Amino acid sequence: MKALRLIQDESGSVDLELAGGTMAVGEVLEQNQYLLLITHQGEWKEFPLVGVGIGDIVNDNDLPKWKRAISEALEQDGQTIEKLELTTEKLNIKASYRQ
């Protein structure tokens, strides 16, 4: 995934808004992080190893495993992780795309 892409709304639809005769794009870092976290491996047909499946974390006490999976997914996406905090209470990600 790249730093600038089409933006999806909550339903997954893409609004093909034209701005000055060209297609409007925007920053999608958080959108891509969300998609990487919620999807499971195998859901991206072009990239079957992409996806964390964060919904499966419920009742799983192996937080280091999940932190490693999240870190690997973000790095494979081309993101540099500045901070990744995962506890039973919250998930905090601070990352950006490599220039």
Secondary structure, DSSP 8 states (H G I E B T S, - for coil): --SEE--B-TTS-B---EETTEE--EE-HHHHHHHHHHS-TTSSTTSTT----GGGGTT---HHHHHHHHHHHHHHTTEEEEEEEE-SS-EEEEEEE--
